[in-house]
Amino acid sequence: MDVVVICDDLTGANATGVKLSKEGFKTATVIHGLPVPETGYDAICIDTDSRYASEEQARKRVTEALEDSQKNGQARIYSKRVDSTLRGNIGSEIEAMLSFIGENSIAIVVSSFPDSGRTTIGGFLLVDDIPLQETDVAKDPIRPIKTSRVENIIQNQTNLPINTIGLDIVLNGAETLSAEINKAAENARIICIDAVTDEHIELIADVAKDIKRPILSVDPGPFTAAYASKKIEHTTKNKKYLITIGSVTSQTGLQLDYFIQKWKVKAIYAKPERLATFTEEWQKEVDRVVAEAESSIENRDIILITTYHPGQERLDLSSMAHKESTTEEGLAKRITDGLASISRRLMEGNREDFRGCYLSGGDVTASVGSITRAHGIELEDEVMPLAAYGKFIGGYLDGMPVVTKGGMVGDKKALSTCISYLISSTNK
């Protein structure tokens, strides 16, 4: 078993489970009171239904869930899923899990969930920029929240020593953050860390994976998913995915930059000026890119092919078309046909390795469909507005899962979101 997540309610278990699934882990949630599956899953999220239980009962349920999880062997990562507004027996449940993991273990608490408007600054949890104690959760009829400071909320439920690392340390980078975590761990068992963006969470996870002592991740979901992915290097489970991007918009550039940095992917650049021609240079460039990609397939799970390169100048298709006595439209199609030919050769020649592909731009999608002789795409879901998931119908890639997206669609995270969806969908 790779990951065991202890959750105090079922919806929270599902929320974290989905994030792990998107990182490539085959994940199941276990309803409170039912046995843990013995085989078949990389990660399990166990509901203890303990949010409003007594502290003593919460500890007991957490310990029993951890013991039950051991039928699959010791997990590589343990996580405590907490409510995004910090309700429940957080301190006592962390205490129970640290006791189970071992005396040298520490809990790293990252309460932020930026996509849901939860951020931590100065140790205080904000909900849509409003301090936690000023939100409706402060009026919880069973356990009202009376402070916005994460450390205080946890400290009220445990005697374990706690420390907080502020956003200023996170902003100083990995080396500073690592030193601060190790320093704090000398005296504290629970370390709360500020984060405002997903990038901050990614940085904390990247640092945490190299901490030598056992770590319990504590969060509403994003930190656990990022930490598990980095610690276990499990993102694609050795399944190959092809990304082909022909769009040259600035929006595409932002999405590529974000994706390359987050996923640590190295792009293979096809030179558009060598594809925008009816001369023998076209075939030479296609062969070159295919050869470079195939030489890296064994060591890469994601093959990224693109004509977009930072700082490149836009092609003067008018002059190039005049030189070859053709049209601008004809040369533009040669570029997309070149990308399509590269894509077909890679996926057809390595059909057993590739589990799915991502195509950006309508022209590229149309060219891939034409060159692979597909009859169409069986549509199954909408990943985001103007981005669709489906499978090729007929042709050389019959049944191959594909995500298609327009070049101008989405924010900087759009490509990353689409690939996470593709991996999750093909990992079921």
KOLPAPA-690546 format. One record per residue (C-alpha): residue number from 1; residue in one letter; x, y, z. Coordinates in steps of 0.001 Angstrom, whole numbers, plus 500000, padded with zeros to 6 digits. Example, Ala and Ser with C-alpha at 12.3 -4.5 7.8 and 13.67 -1.06 7.14 Angstrom:
// residues 2
> 1_A_512300_495500_507800 .
> 2_S_513670_498940_507140 .
//
This chain:
// residues 428
> 1_M_500000_500000_500000 .
> 2_D_501348_503411_499044 .
> 3_V_499038_505837_500861 .
> 4_V_496599_505595_503790 .
> 5_V_494446_508637_504511 .
> 6_I_492382_508824_507687 .
> 7_C_489335_511058_507231 .
> 8_D_486729_512202_509740 .
> 9_D_483870_512133_507243 .
> 10_L_483002_510418_503973 .
> 11_T_482755_513466_501703 .
> 12_G_486215_514543_502826 .
> 13_A_487510_511051_502118 .
> 14_N_486121_511235_498595 .
> 15_A_487553_514722_498024 .
> 16_T_491084_513655_498909 .
> 17_G_490666_510339_497118 .
> 18_V_489825_512106_493862 .
> 19_K_492971_514208_494115 .
> 20_L_495090_511086_494647 .
> 21_S_493361_509418_491722 .
> 22_K_494257_512380_489508 .
> 23_E_497887_511881_490485 .
> 24_G_497745_508310_489151 .
> 25_F_496996_506360_492338 .
> 26_K_494257_503750_492111 .
> 27_T_492208_504928_495075 .
> 28_A_489212_503750_497077 .
> 29_T_487284_505243_499974 .
> 30_V_486193_502972_502811 .
> 31_I_482926_503740_504600 .
> 32_H_483110_503773_508389 .
> 33_G_482607_500347_509877 .
> 34_L_483362_498397_506704 .
> 35_P_486583_496388_506151 .
> 36_V_489528_497754_504190 .
> 37_P_490007_496055_500797 .
> 38_E_492940_493669_500985 .
> 39_T_494264_494109_497446 .
> 40_G_493928_496151_494283 .
> 41_Y_494500_499734_495454 .
> 42_D_497484_502056_495742 .
> 43_A_495707_504402_498152 .
> 44_I_492783_504104_500528 .
> 45_C_490874_506872_502291 .
> 46_I_489224_505542_505441 .
> 47_D_486227_507340_506916 .
> 48_T_486158_507252_510724 .
> 49_D_482981_509356_511003 .
> 50_S_484606_511066_513976 .
> 51_R_484219_514788_513322 .
> 52_Y_481651_515229_516087 .
> 53_A_482649_512244_518221 .
> 54_S_484267_512704_521615 .
> 55_E_488060_513064_521638 .
> 56_E_488447_509650_523248 .
> 57_Q_486167_508006_520695 .
> 58_A_487932_509795_517826 .
> 59_R_491327_508504_518967 .
> 60_K_489937_504990_519230 .
> 61_R_488414_505045_515752 .
> 62_V_491561_506459_514173 .
> 63_T_493739_503812_515814 .
> 64_E_491385_501012_514776 .
> 65_A_491349_502296_511182 .
> 66_L_495143_502403_511085 .
> 67_E_495383_498874_512471 .
> 68_D_492815_497665_509933 .
> 69_S_494828_499235_507110 .
> 70_Q_497845_497124_508038 .
> 71_K_496324_494008_506484 .
> 72_N_497837_495480_503293 .
> 73_G_501198_496050_504977 .
> 74_Q_502777_499237_506238 .
> 75_A_501876_502253_504109 .
> 76_R_504626_504397_502648 .
> 77_I_502683_507574_503406 .
> 78_Y_500137_508342_506119 .
> 79_S_497827_511338_505926 .
> 80_K_495256_512948_508191 .
> 81_R_492552_514561_506107 .
> 82_V_491085_517556_507944 .
> 83_D_488055_519696_507227 .
> 84_S_488907_522807_505185 .
> 85_T_487488_524940_508004 .
> 86_L_489274_522922_510710 .
> 87_R_486215_521471_512404 .
> 88_G_486516_518215_514292 .
> 89_N_488988_516447_516580 .
> 90_I_492054_517539_514650 .
> 91_G_494536_517672_517511 .
> 92_S_493581_514383_519124 .
> 93_E_493457_512547_515782 .
> 94_I_496888_513867_514761 .
> 95_E_498166_512747_518152 .
> 96_A_496788_509228_517628 .
> 97_M_498349_508962_514179 .
> 98_L_501768_510210_515284 .
> 99_S_501708_507680_518109 .
> 100_F_500982_504938_515563 .
> 101_I_503655_506064_513084 .
> 102_G_506420_506368_515679 .
> 103_E_508066_508697_518174 .
> 104_N_510411_510235_515574 .
> 105_S_507521_511263_513324 .
> 106_I_506267_514798_512762 .
> 107_A_503038_516179_511349 .
> 108_I_503225_518833_508648 .
> 109_V_499968_520784_508550 .
> 110_V_499110_522717_505379 .
> 111_S_495577_523993_505884 .
> 112_S_495381_525811_502548 .
> 113_F_493092_524765_499711 .
> 114_P_493487_527632_497200 .
> 115_D_490928_526279_494710 .
> 116_S_488329_526441_497498 .
> 117_G_489390_529875_498706 .
> 118_R_491264_528581_501786 .
> 119_T_494654_530214_502420 .
> 120_T_496924_530592_505428 .
> 121_I_498931_533748_506123 .
> 122_G_500727_534515_509373 .
> 123_G_499375_531264_510754 .
> 124_F_495779_532430_510242 .
> 125_L_493305_530547_508053 .
> 126_L_491289_532742_505700 .
> 127_V_488152_531632_503862 .
> 128_D_487694_533755_500729 .
> 129_D_489957_536334_502411 .
> 130_I_487810_536382_505572 .
> 131_P_489305_535180_508899 .
> 132_L_487887_531771_509825 .
> 133_Q_486371_533000_513089 .
> 134_E_484280_535551_511165 .
> 135_T_482692_532972_508855 .
> 136_D_479600_530828_509411 .
> 137_V_481736_528034_510837 .
> 138_A_482210_530178_513924 .
> 139_K_478530_529567_514595 .
> 140_D_478779_525772_514392 .
> 141_P_476134_524633_516931 .
> 142_I_478243_521697_518141 .
> 143_R_481790_523076_518080 .
> 144_P_482027_526749_517162 .
> 145_I_485433_528027_515996 .
> 146_K_486645_530905_518165 .
> 147_T_490034_531617_516586 .
> 148_S_491472_531810_513085 .
> 149_R_494979_530759_514106 .
> 150_V_495627_527180_512966 .
> 151_E_498182_526472_515683 .
> 152_N_495763_527520_518422 .
> 153_I_492903_525388_517073 .
> 154_I_495116_522298_517128 .
> 155_Q_496816_523169_520419 .
> 156_N_493447_523306_522156 .
> 157_Q_493091_519577_521432 .
> 158_T_496572_518205_522159 .
> 159_N_499546_518647_524452 .
> 160_L_502047_517956_521670 .
> 161_P_504394_520885_520968 .
> 162_I_503466_522908_517869 .
> 163_N_505340_525400_515703 .
> 164_T_504312_527610_512790 .
> 165_I_506366_528485_509711 .
> 166_G_505270_531696_508044 .
> 167_L_504797_532611_504412 .
> 168_D_508018_534632_504428 .
> 169_I_509993_531401_504901 .
> 170_V_508068_529645_502119 .
> 171_L_508714_532568_499769 .
> 172_N_512450_532310_500445 .
> 173_G_512530_528962_498666 .
> 174_A_513214_525280_499223 .
> 175_E_516588_525532_500978 .
> 176_T_515351_528008_503582 .
> 177_L_512118_526087_504135 .
> 178_S_513934_522773_504545 .
> 179_A_516269_524252_507149 .
> 180_E_513347_525773_509030 .
> 181_I_511353_522517_509081 .
> 182_N_514341_520575_510386 .
> 183_K_514980_523239_513016 .
> 184_A_511326_523272_514112 .
> 185_A_511267_519462_514295 .
> 186_E_513892_519523_517038 .
> 187_N_511266_520764_519486 .
> 188_A_507868_520366_517812 .
> 189_R_505846_517319_516729 .
> 190_I_503354_519369_514730 .
> 191_I_504495_522011_512226 .
> 192_C_501945_524322_510568 .
> 193_I_503072_525976_507330 .
> 194_D_501552_528946_505521 .
> 195_A_500543_528716_501862 .
> 196_V_498513_530977_499585 .
> 197_T_498872_529358_496159 .
> 198_D_499122_525867_494698 .
> 199_E_502741_526681_493881 .
> 200_H_503444_527191_497590 .
> 201_I_501887_523802_498351 .
> 202_E_503984_522180_495606 .
> 203_L_507131_523708_497112 .
> 204_I_506284_522468_500619 .
> 205_A_505630_518975_499208 .
> 206_D_508897_519029_497291 .
> 207_V_510791_519897_500477 .
> 208_A_508828_517441_502644 .
> 209_K_509679_514476_500419 .
> 210_D_513352_514838_501368 .
> 211_I_512863_515201_505136 .
> 212_K_514508_512178_506759 .
> 213_R_512080_511519_509615 .
> 214_P_508607_509971_509075 .
> 215_I_506029_512577_508054 .
> 216_L_502290_512681_508608 .
> 217_S_500695_515000_506064 .
> 218_V_497741_516938_507466 .
> 219_D_495536_518944_505122 .
> 220_P_492198_519128_503244 .
> 221_G_493676_517276_500238 .
> 222_P_496011_519294_497960 .
> 223_F_499168_518887_500065 .
> 224_T_498686_515143_500551 .
> 225_A_498203_514610_496795 .
> 226_A_501273_516678_495918 .
> 227_Y_503421_515078_498634 .
> 228_A_502389_511527_497716 .
> 229_S_503063_512139_494043 .
> 230_K_506532_513553_494698 .
> 231_K_507509_511101_497435 .
> 232_I_506486_508002_495517 .
> 233_E_507044_509350_491988 .
> 234_H_503751_507777_491109 .
> 235_T_502248_510340_488775 .
> 236_T_501690_508184_485714 .
> 237_K_502375_504668_486977 .
> 238_N_504697_504022_483967 .
> 239_K_501883_504578_481506 .
> 240_K_502823_506797_478600 .
> 241_Y_500931_509878_477496 .
> 242_L_501509_512031_474420 .
> 243_I_500905_515777_474398 .
> 244_T_500868_517503_471017 .
> 245_I_500518_521286_470964 .
> 246_G_500502_523339_467788 .
> 247_S_499015_526573_469121 .
> 248_V_501406_529541_469333 .
> 249_T_499276_531862_471474 .
> 250_S_500644_533566_474575 .
> 251_Q_498025_531675_476583 .
> 252_T_499519_528409_475338 .
> 253_G_502917_529631_476490 .
> 254_L_501648_530310_480011 .
> 255_Q_500036_526875_480186 .
> 256_L_503174_525145_478920 .
> 257_D_505436_527009_481350 .
> 258_Y_503225_526094_484322 .
> 259_F_502907_522471_483237 .
> 260_I_506623_521967_482535 .
> 261_Q_507604_523397_485921 .
> 262_K_504963_521501_487912 .
> 263_W_505329_518125_486187 .
> 264_K_509085_518361_485529 .
> 265_V_508546_517498_481868 .
> 266_K_511077_518231_479141 .
> 267_A_509538_519473_475900 .
> 268_I_510605_518245_472471 .
> 269_Y_510443_521193_470098 .
> 270_A_509433_520740_466476 .
> 271_K_510719_523622_464381 .
> 272_P_507720_525219_462661 .
> 273_E_509843_526801_459920 .
> 274_R_510946_523318_458837 .
> 275_L_507401_521997_458832 .
> 276_A_505981_524989_456959 .
> 277_T_507235_523726_453601 .
> 278_F_506529_521302_450776 .
> 279_T_510238_520529_450405 .
> 280_E_512130_517521_451753 .
> 281_E_512837_519550_454927 .
> 282_W_509325_518640_456134 .
> 283_Q_510037_514912_456201 .
> 284_K_513487_515439_457725 .
> 285_E_511991_517437_460598 .
> 286_V_509250_514868_461196 .
> 287_D_511865_512086_461261 .
> 288_R_514100_514093_463611 .
> 289_V_511359_514754_466144 .
> 290_V_510119_511147_466033 .
> 291_A_513663_509854_466588 .
> 292_E_514219_512204_469540 .
> 293_A_510887_511254_471095 .
> 294_E_511380_507507_470651 .
> 295_S_514835_507689_472216 .
> 296_S_513268_509166_475358 .
> 297_I_510135_507010_475662 .
> 298_E_511780_504480_477964 .
> 299_N_512765_507160_480473 .
> 300_R_509747_509460_480215 .
> 301_D_506100_508878_481011 .
> 302_I_504943_512065_479306 .
> 303_I_506111_512933_475795 .
> 304_L_505479_516594_475018 .
> 305_I_505733_517672_471370 .
> 306_T_505200_521341_470540 .
> 307_T_506024_523971_467960 .
> 308_Y_505772_526658_470646 .
> 309_H_509125_527824_471940 .
> 310_P_509644_530719_474387 .
> 311_G_510842_533835_472606 .
> 312_Q_510308_532502_469102 .
> 313_E_509326_534901_466348 .
> 314_R_506075_534369_464486 .
> 315_L_506647_532866_461049 .
> 316_D_506238_535118_458030 .
> 317_L_504024_532661_456203 .
> 318_S_503265_535208_453512 .
> 319_S_506904_535433_452370 .
> 320_M_507410_531679_452776 .
> 321_A_504298_530943_450714 .
> 322_H_505417_533331_447972 .
> 323_K_508814_531617_447843 .
> 324_E_507231_528176_447400 .
> 325_S_504445_529404_445115 .
> 326_T_501733_528221_447472 .
> 327_T_499331_529718_450018 .
> 328_E_499673_530669_453667 .
> 329_E_496842_528292_454486 .
> 330_G_498694_525487_452731 .
> 331_L_501852_526066_454789 .
> 332_A_499875_526344_458038 .
> 333_K_498305_522977_457274 .
> 334_R_501736_521489_456599 .
> 335_I_502700_522415_460163 .
> 336_T_499659_520717_461666 .
> 337_D_500064_517736_459332 .
> 338_G_503665_517450_460500 .
> 339_L_502592_517358_464147 .
> 340_A_499877_514855_463262 .
> 341_S_502352_512625_461422 .
> 342_I_504724_512721_464395 .
> 343_S_501852_511861_466751 .
> 344_R_500622_508984_464635 .
> 345_R_504056_507411_464246 .
> 346_L_504783_507650_467968 .
> 347_M_501468_506227_469141 .
> 348_E_501120_503629_466398 .
> 349_G_504707_502436_466810 .
> 350_N_504349_502234_470609 .
> 351_R_500669_501331_470864 .
> 352_E_501083_499146_473957 .
> 353_D_502912_501894_475839 .
> 354_F_500637_504879_475262 .
> 355_R_497471_505099_477349 .
> 356_G_496170_508409_476044 .
> 357_C_496942_511678_474294 .
> 358_Y_496234_515387_474542 .
> 359_L_495779_517543_471453 .
> 360_S_495716_521338_471563 .
> 361_G_494157_523288_468716 .
> 362_G_491346_522335_466375 .
> 363_D_493643_522151_463347 .
> 364_V_495999_519741_465094 .
> 365_T_493106_517557_466259 .
> 366_A_491637_517487_462760 .
> 367_S_495001_516580_461207 .
> 368_V_495629_513784_463714 .
> 369_G_492160_512412_463024 .
> 370_S_492712_512548_459276 .
> 371_I_496206_511054_459262 .
> 372_T_495221_508233_461638 .
> 373_R_492066_507611_459545 .
> 374_A_489802_508011_462553 .
> 375_H_486068_508160_461875 .
> 376_G_485594_510528_464784 .
> 377_I_485797_510817_468576 .
> 378_E_483315_509202_470947 .
> 379_L_482763_511969_473510 .
> 380_E_482443_510981_477161 .
> 381_D_482938_514063_479326 .
> 382_E_483724_517768_479541 .
> 383_V_487022_518374_481309 .
> 384_M_486410_522132_481391 .
> 385_P_484570_524515_479092 .
> 386_L_485807_523875_475515 .
> 387_A_487943_520922_476567 .
> 388_A_486529_517444_475915 .
> 389_Y_487468_513877_476812 .
> 390_G_486670_510903_474594 .
> 391_K_488115_508060_472527 .
> 392_F_489055_507771_468860 .
> 393_I_486632_505801_466704 .
> 394_G_488206_503616_464012 .
> 395_G_491531_504051_462279 .
> 396_Y_494985_503320_463620 .
> 397_L_494198_504669_467095 .
> 398_D_490778_503109_467591 .
> 399_G_489820_503309_471274 .
> 400_M_492725_505584_472244 .
> 401_P_491620_508056_474989 .
> 402_V_492093_511697_474011 .
> 403_V_491574_515136_475502 .
> 404_T_491145_517993_473036 .
> 405_K_491314_521693_473915 .
> 406_G_491404_524988_472058 .
> 407_G_494635_526965_472219 .
> 408_M_492988_530034_473782 .
> 409_V_491006_528072_476377 .
> 410_G_491667_528105_480138 .
> 411_D_494008_529742_482619 .
> 412_K_497655_528809_483179 .
> 413_K_496654_525580_484946 .
> 414_A_494436_524340_482102 .
> 415_L_496969_521955_480527 .
> 416_S_497868_520517_483929 .
> 417_T_494186_520047_484751 .
> 418_C_493549_518263_481454 .
> 419_I_496495_515880_481885 .
> 420_S_495464_515088_485467 .
> 421_Y_491996_514274_484169 .
> 422_L_493374_512115_481352 .
> 423_I_495581_510132_483731 .
> 424_S_492757_509691_486228 .
> 425_S_490340_508532_483525 .
> 426_T_492753_505954_482095 .
> 427_N_493834_504682_485489 .
> 428_K_490425_503344_486546 .
//
